[in-house]
């Protein structure tokens, strides 16, 4: 799973997308360091572009992600660098 991404519109590493073979992501959640949810996606091609739910750029920081696949949760940290 990638753990750093740089949403700066250079078309390289601009989104965080779970890379899983033969699996369908049912949910992707992104949390800030205070446990507030910044992004929620229920789409099969779930990804995060570094924006909050209010469509503002999230600041450079470390974020916590949760990926749900077939009633199992996978989680970890990722670094957003602008």
C-alpha positions in Angstrom: 0.0 0.0 0.0 1.4 3.4 -0.9 2.1 5.5 2.2 3.0 8.9 0.7 1.2 10.9 -2.0 1.6 14.4 -3.5 -1.7 15.9 -4.8 0.0 18.8 -6.7 -1.5 18.3 -10.2 1.7 17.0 -11.8 0.0 13.8 -12.8 2.4 11.7 -10.7 1.3 10.3 -7.4 -1.6 12.8 -7.2 -4.1 10.4 -5.5 -4.1 7.8 -2.8 -5.7 4.6 -4.2 -5.6 1.2 -2.5 -3.7 -1.3 -4.7 -5.3 -4.7 -4.1 -5.5 -7.6 -6.5 -8.8 -9.4 -6.9 -10.5 -7.4 -4.3 -13.3 -4.8 -4.4 -12.9 -1.9 -1.9 -16.3 -1.4 -0.2 -15.3 1.7 1.7 -12.3 4.0 2.1 -12.2 6.4 5.1 -9.5 9.0 5.8 -9.1 10.5 9.2 -7.0 13.4 10.5 -4.9 13.2 13.7 -7.8 14.1 15.9 -10.0 11.3 14.6 -12.2 13.5 12.4 -13.3 11.9 9.1 -12.0 13.9 6.1 -13.0 11.7 3.3 -15.4 8.8 2.8 -15.9 6.8 -0.4 -18.1 3.8 -1.1 -17.1 3.5 -4.7 -15.5 0.4 -6.1 -12.6 2.5 -7.5 -12.2 4.4 -4.2 -9.4 7.0 -3.9 -8.5 10.2 -2.1 -7.3 13.3 -3.9 -6.2 15.2 -0.8 -9.4 17.2 -0.4 -11.7 17.4 2.6 -15.5 16.6 2.4 -16.0 20.4 2.0 -13.7 20.3 -1.1 -10.9 22.2 0.6 -7.2 21.1 0.2 -6.2 19.1 3.3 -2.9 20.4 4.8 0.3 18.5 4.7 0.2 15.9 7.5 0.0 12.3 8.4 -3.5 10.8 8.0 -5.0 7.5 9.1 -6.9 5.4 6.5 -9.4 2.5 6.9 -10.2 0.2 3.9 -13.2 -2.1 4.2 -13.2 -5.3 2.0 -15.7 -8.1 2.5 -16.4 -7.1 6.2 -12.6 -6.9 7.0 -10.9 -3.7 7.8 -7.3 -2.8 6.9 -5.8 0.3 8.2 -2.6 2.3 8.2 -1.0 5.8 7.9 -0.2 7.9 4.9 1.7 11.1 4.5 0.2 13.9 2.3 2.9 16.2 0.9 2.1 19.3 -1.2 
